[in-house]
Amino acid sequence: MTLLLTPRDVARIVAHHGLPHFLGTLADRIEADFCRWEEFDKCPRLASHSDVGVIELMPVADAHDYSFKYVNGHPGNTRHGLPTVMAFGVLADVATGTPRLLSELTVTTALRTAATSAMAARKLARAGSKVMALIGNGAQAEFQALAFHHLLGIAELRLYDIDPAATAKLINNLGDTPGLRLSVCASVREAVAGADIVTTITADKTYATILDADMLTPGMHLNAVGGDCPGKTELAAGVLERSKVFVEFEPQTRIEGDLQQMPADFQVTELWRVLTGQAPGRSADTDITLFDSVGFALEDYSALATLEHEAREQGVGSDIELVPQLADPKNLFGQLRV
């Protein structure tokens, strides 16, 4: 049988120990899996693009487990009452191909994206960072805000979105968070002025320039999340030129990230090399660091593995017959006798 986790099941898993604990557990699991990077069979995600969005498959495997995520990105979906991003995933045994887990990954993708951002910032942001600008206040924004608040100690969020309703939604959701001050800004420039960390998480599938090089200050850490497919950027090229740039999986980020606008020989460092001590991260308080985050399948594997462990520990989810249970494994035709 295959364990099924619905969005409600995932909410129960997160609530069991609380969101801060779950984000911390997930960030630690992602970091641990990045530290065994070379054990995984990896490839860029498989993408099917249209004029209105993208649908992707994201596989990864080690010697024991295989996982994949199905995920879309359709910025216009909110006009139809649908989420911009919807996802589900599978965790299976490599030895037999048996799918052990089928799980929602829409909410979980937001959780793992925020956990990955915070995990990277623990290595790349300046120690003692307290102020973060959050540019783009849509569906993923609260997750980023809380991950940086709980895991890095961010105490002030400076908010900007072209849609005031998105910012109002975020304030309604997070306005009573202890120890977190929210400030609404009139422009990107106002939001980033004096910020220790800048997170950009916008949704439009277009070559956009959300952040210009003249907005940067020494010591700033940039967490660029929204530029995550071909034809979609958030940063001016000059931002990358002034920064030390870190990525998840370089072959994928070259195609999809803000890195897509740079020449092929532009130097970047894969994050796993920093985590394992094979490459330096931030070397001085004055460095400007940039995590060009597009989302990578290994993070989804980490999330699925975490969900499976927690679900079985907590007794959450339901067993379903996703594949036939055969008395005679050679008699598949017998399944049609009802």
ZAMARGU-4260 file (C-alpha; in steps of 0.2 Angstrom, whole numbers, plus 5000, padded with zeros to 4 digits):
<rodrens>
0) 5000/5000/5000 | 5005/5018/4997 | 5004/5031/5011 | 4993/5046/5005 | 4996/5063/5013
5) 4983/5077/5009 | 4985/5096/5012 | 4975/5093/5028 | 4987/5079/5033 | 5002/5090/5031
10) 4994/5104/5041 | 4992/5091/5055 | 5010/5086/5054 | 5017/5104/5055 | 5005/5108/5069
15) 5011/5093/5079 | 5027/5101/5085 | 5023/5119/5078 | 5029/5128/5063 | 5046/5134/5069
20) 5051/5117/5074 | 5045/5109/5057 | 5055/5123/5048 | 5070/5120/5058 | 5069/5101/5055
25) 5066/5103/5037 | 5081/5115/5035 | 5092/5103/5044 | 5087/5088/5033 | 5090/5099/5017
30) 5107/5104/5023 | 5111/5086/5028 | 5106/5080/5010 | 5116/5093/5002 | 5131/5088/5012
35) 5129/5071/5003 | 5127/5079/4986 | 5138/5067/4976 | 5127/5052/4982 | 5112/5058/4971
40) 5108/5055/4953 | 5103/5073/4947 | 5097/5082/4932 | 5089/5098/4928 | 5070/5097/4929
45) 5059/5093/4914 | 5049/5108/4909 | 5034/5110/4897 | 5032/5129/4894 | 5017/5138/4887
50) 5013/5156/4884 | 5004/5157/4901 | 5015/5146/4912 | 5025/5130/4914 | 5023/5112/4920
55) 5038/5103/4927 | 5044/5086/4933 | 5058/5086/4946 | 5066/5069/4949 | 5081/5064/4960
60) 5087/5048/4967 | 5100/5040/4978 | 5104/5022/4980 | 5089/5019/4991 | 5075/5031/4987
65) 5068/5039/4971 | 5057/5054/4971 | 5049/5066/4959 | 5038/5082/4960 | 5025/5087/4948
70) 5023/5106/4949 | 5016/5120/4939 | 5019/5139/4938 | 5005/5149/4931 | 5005/5168/4937
75) 4988/5171/4929 | 4979/5157/4939 | 4973/5169/4953 | 4961/5177/4941 | 4953/5160/4940
80) 4953/5156/4958 | 4968/5144/4957 | 4985/5145/4965 | 4999/5150/4955 | 5009/5135/4960
85) 5001/5117/4963 | 5011/5102/4966 | 5012/5084/4972 | 5026/5071/4974 | 5030/5053/4976
90) 5044/5044/4986 | 5048/5026/4980 | 5060/5012/4984 | 5074/5011/4971 | 5076/4992/4974
95) 5058/4988/4969 | 5051/5004/4961 | 5036/5003/4974 | 5029/5020/4978 | 5029/5022/4997
100) 5022/5039/4998 | 5010/5050/4988 | 5009/5068/4995 | 5003/5085/4992 | 5017/5097/4989
105) 5009/5113/4986 | 5010/5119/5004 | 5026/5108/5006 | 5035/5117/4992 | 5032/5134/5001
110) 5039/5126/5017 | 5054/5118/5009 | 5058/5134/4998 | 5058/5145/5014 | 5068/5132/5024
115) 5081/5131/5010 | 5082/5150/5009 | 5085/5151/5028 | 5097/5136/5027 | 5108/5145/5014
120) 5107/5162/5023 | 5114/5154/5039 | 5130/5151/5029 | 5129/5167/5018 | 5121/5181/5027
125) 5130/5193/5039 | 5130/5187/5057 | 5117/5197/5067 | 5106/5201/5053 | 5089/5208/5059
130) 5081/5217/5045 | 5074/5209/5029 | 5066/5217/5014 | 5052/5206/5007 | 5048/5211/4989
135) 5033/5201/4983 | 5020/5198/4997 | 5010/5184/4988 | 5007/5165/4992 | 5025/5161/4997
140) 5029/5177/5007 | 5023/5172/5024 | 5033/5156/5023 | 5049/5165/5019 | 5045/5178/5033
145) 5043/5165/5046 | 5058/5155/5041 | 5070/5170/5042 | 5061/5175/5059 | 5062/5159/5068
150) 5079/5152/5060 | 5089/5168/5058 | 5082/5180/5071 | 5075/5193/5058 | 5065/5205/5069
155) 5059/5218/5056 | 5051/5215/5039 | 5050/5229/5026 | 5036/5225/5014 | 5033/5229/4996
160) 5021/5223/4983 | 5013/5231/4968 | 4997/5224/4974 | 4992/5232/4991 | 4980/5218/4994
165) 4994/5205/4995 | 5003/5216/5008 | 4987/5218/5018 | 4985/5199/5017 | 5002/5196/5024
170) 5000/5209/5038 | 4983/5200/5043 | 4992/5183/5044 | 5008/5189/5053 | 5004/5205/5061
175) 5003/5197/5079 | 5019/5187/5077 | 5029/5190/5093 | 5045/5198/5090 | 5042/5203/5072
180) 5039/5221/5067 | 5031/5224/5050 | 5034/5240/5040 | 5025/5244/5024 | 5035/5253/5011
185) 5030/5263/4996 | 5044/5256/4984 | 5057/5243/4982 | 5070/5256/4985 | 5063/5261/5001
190) 5061/5243/5007 | 5079/5238/5003 | 5087/5254/5010 | 5096/5248/5026 | 5091/5230/5025
195) 5103/5216/5030 | 5094/5203/5019 | 5083/5206/5003 | 5071/5192/4998 | 5063/5194/4981
200) 5049/5182/4977 | 5038/5189/4963 | 5028/5179/4951 | 5027/5187/4934 | 5034/5176/4920
205) 5044/5190/4912 | 5061/5198/4911 | 5059/5210/4925 | 5071/5221/4935 | 5065/5221/4953
210) 5082/5226/4960 | 5095/5237/4953 | 5114/5237/4957 | 5113/5255/4965 | 5101/5248/4978
215) 5115/5237/4985 | 5125/5241/5001 | 5140/5232/5007 | 5136/5217/5018 | 5119/5213/5011
220) 5113/5196/5007 | 5101/5193/4993 | 5089/5179/4992 | 5082/5179/4975 | 5068/5166/4974
225) 5056/5172/4960 | 5067/5170/4945 | 5064/5152/4943 | 5061/5148/4924 | 5068/5153/4907
230) 5062/5170/4902 | 5059/5176/4921 | 5071/5187/4930 | 5071/5199/4945 | 5088/5206/4946
235) 5098/5218/4935 | 5114/5210/4928 | 5124/5223/4938 | 5117/5215/4954 | 5125/5198/4950
240) 5141/5207/4944 | 5143/5215/4961 | 5139/5199/4971 | 5146/5183/4976 | 5134/5171/4968
245) 5128/5154/4975 | 5117/5142/4967 | 5109/5125/4970 | 5112/5115/4954 | 5122/5125/4941
250) 5116/5117/4925 | 5098/5121/4930 | 5101/5138/4937 | 5111/5143/4921 | 5094/5140/4912
255) 5081/5146/4924 | 5088/5158/4937 | 5093/5176/4936 | 5110/5168/4931 | 5102/5165/4913
260) 5106/5183/4908 | 5125/5181/4912 | 5138/5174/4901 | 5142/5156/4902 | 5159/5159/4910
265) 5151/5170/4924 | 5158/5162/4940 | 5146/5154/4953 | 5148/5142/4967 | 5136/5127/4971
270) 5129/5129/4988 | 5134/5111/4993 | 5152/5115/4991 | 5150/5129/5004 | 5141/5117/5016
275) 5154/5104/5015 | 5169/5116/5017 | 5175/5114/4999 | 5172/5132/4995 | 5171/5148/5004
280) 5154/5157/5007 | 5154/5174/5015 | 5172/5179/5018 | 5169/5197/5025 | 5155/5207/5033
285) 5157/5219/5018 | 5153/5205/5005 | 5137/5206/4995 | 5131/5188/4994 | 5117/5181/4982
290) 5108/5165/4983 | 5100/5163/4966 | 5087/5150/4971 | 5077/5142/4958 | 5071/5126/4968
295) 5080/5109/4965 | 5073/5092/4966 | 5084/5087/4981 | 5075/5099/4992 | 5058/5090/4987
300) 5066/5073/4991 | 5071/5080/5008 | 5054/5086/5011 | 5045/5070/5006 | 5057/5060/5017
305) 5053/5072/5032 | 5035/5070/5029 | 5035/5051/5028 | 5045/5050/5044 | 5033/5062/5053
310) 5018/5054/5046 | 5022/5037/5052 | 5028/5043/5069 | 5012/5053/5071 | 5000/5040/5063
315) 4994/5053/5050 | 4988/5049/5032 | 4979/5035/5024 | 4984/5019/5015 | 4978/5018/4997
320) 4980/5005/4983 | 4989/5016/4971 | 4996/5000/4962 | 4988/4983/4961 | 4989/4971/4976
325) 4991/4955/4966 | 4990/4937/4973 | 4998/4931/4957 | 5011/4945/4951 | 5010/4938/4934
330) 4991/4939/4933 | 4988/4958/4930 | 4973/4954/4919 | 4964/4947/4934 | 4962/4965/4940
335) 4949/4968/4927 | 4938/4955/4935 | 4926/4965/4946
</rodrens>
